[in-house]
Amino acid sequence: MNVDAPIVAVTVYPDRARVTRRGAVTLQTGAHELCIPGLTQLLDPQSVRAGGQGAARVRLLGVDVRETYYVETPSERAAELEAQIQSLQDADLALEDEDKLLKNQLEFLKNMTANAGKSLANGIGRGRAKVADGSEMLNFVSAQYGQFAGRRREIGIERRKLAQEIDVLQQELGHIQGARPRQRYEALIGIEALSEGDFEFELEYTTRGGASWQPLYDLRLLTGADEPQVELTYLGEVRQSTGEDWRDVDLTLSTARPSVSATIPDLSPWYVDVFRPQPPPAPKMLARRAAMPPTMSAGALAPDMAMPVELERAAPVAAEAAQASVDTSGAAVAFHIPRRVDIPADNTPHKTTVLLIHLAPRLDFVAVPKLSDEVYRRATIKNDTEVTLLPGEVTLFHGGEFVGRATLSKIAPQQEFETTLGIDDRIKVEREMVLNEVGKQFIGDRRVHRYAYEIEVQNWQPHPATVVVQDQLPVSANEEIKIKDEGAAPEPTQRSEQQELEWTLALEPGQKQKIRFEFTVAAPRSRMLTGLPQH
């Protein structure tokens, strides 16, 4: 018997979904076969499971799936769109036929006018017709011609509007290509009722692709309180094109990856050998290679050379208010959305709030005056939750002001991460070359260039600020060129092997501080150097 079993719950993985359908029947004793039709073509037959409970004592005999074919598209929305498109195309065809008829009528009027003109002239010459007859004929032709031509113009406008409507509907239909095939699966649940009564059954299956979710974040810096806070909104963006609309479903987002093999890979021997030129292939081997399709090479036949498939990322979308409950008991994390949701099979992104987290940031400012006069606010944040933050795009806000976008890498619990929070104009930085001279005396055959820079930093904020200033000394790329650090005041807080310098300054409101550093570049005077400072 055909039974109704709507989708009630969906667990979305990064590249697929597990769908749960549920229905109820009243059974008499004996064997029954419950048929659930119209299942997605992306269903994985090996993943289908059935169960249930109720007042009737029921023995499950098994579950099977088979392909079925439909005369019409089984998806309601796809069928509705196809019907609308067909109706508009029929209307356009009717207008096209009317336009052709009017065109023929206009041609008839032209021919009739030309022939009538000759007949009228002959009639007037022989006294059989009057000039007034010609006026009446011209008025008739003019009226008819204006009516037909005007209607053709109206038809042109109506056809353009129809073409636009058809284009919009075809684009919408293109988003739900997965819903259009007239080939679907149906599930057959074999049961034996040992007693009469009601029975609530459940069908579960996993799709082969067609659904995905990815994390997105809103990171908002709140500075109104005594201590600054970061409000991190963890969003889940879901999209699906399985051909089944998920209406009023219980949604869970899982980080599990069912598509990844659970088999531990085995190492094979790693040989190092002497290179031996290979003899040219025999004619039979050449013939076999020539018979391969042009898109396949001999190396493509090896199963361990399959290329990984990358998931399409989507553009960021706005957040919603509800939060999810988190289950970290298994190997993966599952976020259960507390409200029921609708996600149509149109592959458009739908968003939901997973978590709202408040974290305590460590704030400072970063300036790289060699490259920019701007000073950037930076937050160092510790993920003191039990939830791993998955890689995703971050939309950054300072209070209610949008300041930019960034990318978050995978952040484990208790791990720190950094992010910029836009530019702060209340911290000023200026960099100036104050010394650029070439020594008048040569040391042997070498010319010495001497350089010095000064960086001035000032805090115009009403509260203290920690400012990190980054600069660098040049590095020699040739043994004939010698670069010497002639000192800095104050001394850099950090210095890398590539001579990248960093000063950490603690500035009170209104305080100004200068940094000065010098270096020399010595090279043979016969050599022309590149990369010397210009300003």
C-alpha positions in Angstrom: 0.0 0.0 0.0 1.2 3.6 -0.7 1.6 5.5 2.5 2.4 9.2 3.3 5.7 9.7 5.1 6.7 13.4 5.2 10.3 14.5 6.0 10.4 15.3 9.7 14.1 15.5 10.5 17.4 16.2 8.5 21.0 15.9 9.6 23.2 17.9 7.2 26.9 16.9 6.8 29.5 19.0 5.0 28.7 17.2 1.7 25.4 15.3 2.1 22.4 14.7 4.4 20.6 12.1 6.4 16.9 12.3 5.9 14.2 10.9 8.3 10.7 10.4 7.2 7.8 9.3 9.5 4.2 8.1 8.9 1.5 6.2 10.6 -0.9 3.3 9.5 -3.6 1.2 11.1 -2.8 -2.5 10.5 -4.8 -5.7 10.5 -3.0 -8.9 11.3 -1.0 -10.4 8.5 1.8 -9.4 6.0 1.9 -5.9 4.6 4.2 -3.9 2.2 4.4 -0.2 2.9 5.4 1.8 -0.2 6.9 5.3 0.2 7.1 6.9 -3.3 8.8 10.0 -4.7 12.2 9.7 -2.9 15.2 11.7 -4.1 17.2 10.3 -7.0 20.3 11.1 -4.9 19.3 8.5 -2.3 22.0 6.0 -1.5 20.3 2.6 -1.5 22.8 1.1 0.9 22.0 3.6 3.5 18.2 2.9 3.8 17.0 1.8 7.2 13.5 1.3 8.6 12.0 1.0 12.0 8.9 1.9 14.1 6.7 1.4 17.1 3.0 1.4 18.0 0.1 -0.3 19.6 0.3 -3.2 17.1 2.9 -5.9 17.5 4.9 -5.7 14.3 7.8 -7.7 12.9 10.0 -6.0 10.3 10.7 -8.3 7.4 13.1 -5.9 5.5 13.3 -2.8 3.4 14.1 -2.4 -0.3 14.3 0.4 -2.8 13.6 0.5 -6.5 13.6 3.2 -9.2 10.3 4.5 -10.6 9.4 6.8 -13.5 6.8 9.5 -13.7 5.0 11.1 -16.6 5.2 14.5 -14.9 7.9 16.0 -12.7 7.1 14.7 -9.2 8.4 17.9 -7.5 5.5 20.2 -6.8 7.5 23.4 -7.2 9.3 22.2 -10.3 6.0 21.0 -11.9 4.4 24.3 -11.1 7.3 26.3 -12.7 7.2 24.0 -15.8 3.4 24.6 -16.1 3.8 28.3 -15.8 6.6 28.4 -18.4 4.5 26.2 -20.8 1.5 28.5 -20.3 3.5 31.6 -21.1 5.2 30.0 -24.1 1.7 29.0 -25.4 0.6 32.6 -24.9 3.7 33.8 -26.8 3.0 31.4 -29.6 -0.6 32.7 -29.9 0.7 36.3 -30.1 3.2 35.2 -32.8 0.5 33.7 -34.9 -1.6 36.8 -34.5 1.4 39.0 -35.5 1.9 36.9 -38.7 -1.8 37.3 -39.6 -1.6 41.0 -39.1 1.6 41.2 -41.2 -0.2 39.4 -44.0 -3.2 41.7 -43.7 -0.9 44.7 -44.0 0.7 43.3 -47.1 -2.8 42.7 -48.6 -3.7 46.4 -47.9 -0.6 47.5 -49.6 -1.3 45.4 -52.7 -4.9 46.4 -52.7 -4.0 50.1 -52.5 -1.6 49.8 -55.4 -4.1 47.9 -57.6 -7.0 50.2 -56.6 -5.0 53.3 -57.5 -4.6 52.1 -61.1 -8.3 51.1 -61.4 -9.4 54.4 -59.9 -7.3 56.4 -62.4 -8.7 54.4 -65.3 -12.3 54.8 -64.0 -12.0 58.6 -63.5 -10.5 58.9 -67.0 -13.5 57.0 -68.5 -16.1 58.7 -66.4 -16.9 55.6 -64.4 -15.5 56.8 -61.0 -15.2 60.1 -59.1 -12.3 61.6 -57.1 -14.5 61.2 -54.0 -14.4 57.5 -54.4 -10.6 57.6 -54.1 -10.9 59.6 -50.9 -13.2 57.1 -49.3 -10.9 54.2 -50.3 -7.8 56.0 -48.8 -9.6 56.7 -45.6 -10.6 53.0 -45.3 -7.1 51.8 -46.0 -5.6 54.4 -43.6 -7.9 53.3 -40.8 -7.3 49.6 -41.4 -3.5 50.1 -41.7 -3.3 52.1 -38.5 -5.4 49.5 -36.6 -3.3 46.6 -37.8 0.1 48.3 -37.3 -0.9 49.5 -33.8 -1.9 46.0 -32.8 1.5 44.7 -34.1 3.2 47.2 -31.8 1.1 46.1 -28.8 2.0 42.5 -29.6 5.7 43.3 -29.7 5.4 44.9 -26.2 3.4 41.9 -24.8 5.9 39.4 -26.3 8.9 41.2 -24.7 7.1 41.1 -21.3 6.4 37.4 -21.7 10.0 36.7 -22.7 11.2 38.4 -19.4 8.7 36.4 -17.3 9.8 33.2 -19.0 13.4 34.0 -18.4 12.8 34.6 -14.7 10.9 31.3 -14.3 13.6 29.4 -16.2 16.3 30.8 -14.0 14.3 29.7 -10.9 13.8 26.3 -12.4 17.5 26.1 -13.1 18.2 26.4 -9.4 16.2 23.2 -8.7 17.5 21.0 -11.4 17.7 18.2 -8.8 13.9 18.3 -8.5 13.2 18.0 -12.2 14.1 14.4 -13.2 11.0 12.2 -13.6 13.0 9.3 -12.2 12.8 8.7 -8.4 13.2 6.0 -5.8 10.5 4.4 -3.8 11.0 2.5 -0.6 9.2 -0.8 0.2 9.0 -1.8 3.9 8.0 -5.3 4.5 6.2 -5.9 7.8 4.1 -8.6 9.5 1.5 -7.4 11.9 1.1 -10.0 14.8 -1.8 -8.0 16.2 -4.2 -5.2 15.1 -3.5 -1.6 15.9 -1.7 1.6 15.0 1.9 1.5 13.9 4.2 4.5 13.4 7.0 3.7 11.0 10.2 5.6 10.3 12.4 5.6 7.2 16.0 6.9 7.2 18.4 7.3 4.3 21.5 9.3 3.3 21.9 11.3 0.1 24.8 11.0 -2.2 25.6 14.7 -2.2 23.0 17.4 -3.0 23.2 19.0 0.5 25.9 20.8 2.4 26.6 23.3 5.2 29.4 25.5 6.1 30.2 27.8 9.1 30.1 31.6 8.9 30.8 34.1 11.7 29.8 37.6 12.8 32.5 39.0 15.2 31.4 42.1 17.0 33.7 44.1 19.3 31.7 45.7 22.2 33.5 48.4 24.1 30.8 50.2 26.1 31.3 48.3 29.3 34.3 48.5 31.7 36.0 45.6 30.0 35.8 45.1 26.2 34.0 42.0 24.9 33.8 40.1 21.7 30.4 38.7 20.6 31.0 35.8 18.2 27.9 34.6 16.4 28.5 31.2 14.9 26.3 30.7 11.9 25.5 27.7 9.8 24.8 28.2 6.0 22.8 25.3 4.6 21.9 24.6 0.9 20.4 21.6 -0.8 19.3 20.5 -4.2 18.2 16.9 -3.5 14.8 17.4 -5.2 13.0 17.1 -1.9 11.8 20.2 -0.2 12.5 20.1 3.6 9.4 21.7 5.1 9.0 22.3 8.8 11.8 19.9 9.7 13.9 19.3 12.7 17.4 20.3 11.6 20.8 19.2 12.9 24.2 20.3 11.5 27.0 17.8 11.9 30.7 18.0 11.4 31.0 14.3 10.7 32.2 13.3 7.2 30.5 10.0 6.2 32.1 10.2 2.7 35.6 9.8 4.1 36.8 6.2 4.2 36.9 4.6 7.6 39.6 2.2 6.5 43.1 2.9 7.8 45.4 3.2 4.7 48.2 0.6 4.4 51.7 1.6 3.4 53.3 -0.2 0.5 57.0 -0.7 0.0 59.0 2.5 -1.0 61.7 1.5 -3.4 64.7 3.5 -4.6 66.4 2.1 -7.7 68.8 3.0 -10.4 67.2 4.8 -13.4 66.8 2.4 -16.4 65.5 3.9 -19.7 62.3 2.2 -20.7 62.1 0.5 -24.1 59.6 2.0 -26.5 56.1 0.5 -26.2 55.1 -2.4 -28.3 52.6 -1.8 -31.1 49.9 -3.6 -29.2 50.4 -1.3 -26.2 50.2 1.7 -28.5 46.9 0.4 -29.9 45.5 0.0 -26.4 46.4 3.5 -25.5 45.0 4.9 -28.7 41.7 3.2 -27.9 41.3 5.0 -24.6 38.9 8.0 -24.5 40.6 11.3 -25.1 39.7 12.4 -21.6 41.5 9.4 -20.0 45.2 8.6 -19.8 46.8 5.3 -18.7 47.7 6.9 -15.3 44.1 7.8 -14.8 43.3 4.1 -14.4 45.1 3.9 -11.0 42.5 4.0 -8.2 44.9 5.9 -5.9 45.2 8.8 -8.3 41.6 10.1 -7.9 41.5 13.9 -7.6 39.8 15.3 -4.5 36.5 17.2 -5.0 36.3 20.6 -3.4 33.0 21.9 -2.0 31.7 25.2 -3.3 31.8 27.9 -0.8 29.2 30.3 -0.6 28.9 34.0 -0.1 28.3 35.2 3.5 24.7 35.8 4.6 22.9 37.5 7.5 22.4 35.8 10.9 19.2 34.7 12.5 18.5 34.8 16.3 18.0 31.2 17.5 20.8 29.2 19.0 21.6 25.5 18.7 22.2 22.9 21.4 25.6 21.2 21.0 26.4 17.5 21.2 30.1 16.7 21.6 29.7 13.2 22.9 30.8 11.5 19.7 33.8 11.8 17.4 32.1 14.8 15.6 30.1 17.8 16.8 26.4 18.0 16.2 24.5 21.3 16.4 20.7 20.8 16.9 18.7 23.8 15.8 15.9 24.4 18.3 13.3 25.6 15.8 11.8 23.9 12.9 12.9 25.2 9.5 12.0 25.2 5.8 14.7 24.6 3.2 13.5 24.2 -0.3 15.5 22.2 -2.9 16.6 25.3 -4.9 20.3 25.3 -3.8 20.0 28.8 -2.4 21.8 29.5 0.9 19.7 29.4 4.2 21.3 30.5 7.4 20.7 29.8 11.1 22.5 30.8 14.3 24.4 27.9 15.8 25.9 29.6 18.9 26.3 33.1 20.4 29.6 33.2 22.3 31.0 36.0 24.4 34.8 36.1 24.7 37.3 38.4 26.4 39.7 39.9 23.9 43.2 41.3 24.4 43.3 44.5 22.4 46.2 46.4 20.9 47.0 48.4 17.8 49.4 47.5 14.9 51.2 50.0 12.6 53.4 49.2 9.6 54.3 52.8 8.6 56.7 51.7 5.9 53.6 50.4 4.0 50.7 52.5 5.3 49.9 55.4 7.5 46.9 53.6 8.9 46.9 52.0 12.4 44.9 48.8 12.8 43.0 47.6 15.9 43.9 44.0 16.7 42.2 41.5 19.0 43.8 38.4 20.4 41.0 36.0 21.5 41.1 32.7 23.3 38.4 30.2 22.4 37.5 29.2 26.0 34.5 27.1 24.9 34.3 23.4 24.4 33.4 23.9 20.7 35.9 23.8 17.8 35.4 26.7 15.5 35.6 25.4 12.0 37.2 27.3 9.1 34.9 30.0 7.6 34.5 33.6 6.6 34.1 36.3 9.4 32.2 39.5 9.1 33.7 42.1 11.4 31.9 44.8 13.4 33.0 47.4 15.9 29.8 48.0 17.8 27.2 48.5 15.1 29.7 49.6 12.5 30.8 47.2 9.8 34.7 47.2 9.5 35.5 44.4 7.1 35.8 40.7 6.5 38.4 38.1 7.4 38.9 34.3 7.3 39.0 32.1 10.4 41.1 29.0 10.4 40.2 25.9 12.5 40.3 27.0 16.2 40.4 24.3 18.8 39.0 24.8 22.3 41.4 26.9 24.5 43.4 28.0 21.4 44.1 31.6 20.7 43.5 33.4 17.4 44.0 36.9 16.1 41.8 39.2 14.0 41.9 42.8 12.9 39.0 45.1 13.7 39.4 47.9 11.3 41.4 51.2 11.3 41.5 53.5 14.3 42.2 57.2 13.4 42.9 58.1 17.0 46.4 56.5 16.8 48.7 58.5 14.6 51.9 57.3 13.1 54.5 59.0 10.8 57.6 57.6 9.3 60.4 59.8 7.9 63.9 59.2 6.5 66.2 61.5 8.4 69.5 60.4 7.1 70.6 59.4 3.6 74.2 59.9 2.8 77.1 58.3 1.0 80.5 58.3 2.8 83.1 60.5 1.2 85.9 58.2 2.2 86.2 54.7 0.8 87.1 51.7 2.9 89.4 49.9 0.5 87.3 49.6 -2.7 84.0 49.9 -0.9 81.4 52.7 -0.8 79.3 53.0 2.4 75.7 54.3 2.4 74.2 55.4 5.7 70.5 55.6 6.4 68.3 56.5 9.4 64.6 56.6 10.0 62.4 58.1 12.6 58.9 56.9 13.4 56.6 59.0 15.6 53.6 57.5 17.3 50.9 59.4 19.2 47.9 58.2 21.2 44.9 60.6 20.8 42.5 58.2 22.6 41.0 59.0 26.0 42.6 55.9 27.5 46.0 54.1 27.4 46.9 52.1 24.3 49.4 49.4 23.4 50.8 50.0 19.9 52.9 47.5 18.0 55.1 49.1 15.4 56.6 46.9 12.7 59.5 47.8 10.3 62.6 46.2 8.9 66.2 46.4 7.9 67.3 45.3 4.4 68.9 41.9 4.0 71.9 41.3 1.7 71.3 39.0 -1.3 74.9 39.1 -2.4 78.1 38.3 -0.4 79.7 41.5 -1.7 77.1 43.6 0.0 77.5 44.1 3.7 74.6 45.5 5.8 75.2 46.6 9.4 72.7 47.5 12.1 73.9 50.8 13.6 71.5 50.7 16.5 67.9 51.6 17.4 66.3 53.7 20.2 64.5 52.2 21.9 65.7 48.7 21.2 63.2 46.5 19.3 61.0 44.2 21.4 61.4 41.4 18.7 63.7 40.9 15.8 63.4 38.0 13.2 66.1 36.3 11.2 65.0 38.3 8.2 65.6 41.6 10.1 62.0 42.3 10.7 61.8 44.6 13.7 58.9 45.1 16.2 58.4 47.6 19.0 55.7 47.3 21.6 54.9 50.8 23.0 52.6 51.5 26.0 51.2 55.0 25.4 49.1 57.1 27.8 46.4 59.4 26.4 48.0 62.2 24.5 51.5 60.7 24.8 53.9 60.8 21.9 56.9 58.5 21.4 59.7 58.4 18.7 61.6 55.4 17.4 64.9 55.8 15.5 66.9 53.2 13.8 70.0 53.3 11.6 71.9 51.0 9.3 74.7 51.1 6.7 75.1 49.4 3.3 78.7 48.8 2.1 79.4 47.5 -1.4 82.2 47.7 -4.1 81.9 51.1 -5.7 82.0 49.6 -9.1 78.7 47.8 -8.4 75.3 49.3 -9.1 72.9 48.3 -6.3 69.2 47.6 -6.4 66.8 47.8 -3.5 68.4 50.8 -1.8 66.0 53.0 0.2 64.5 55.9 -1.7 62.5 57.6 1.1 
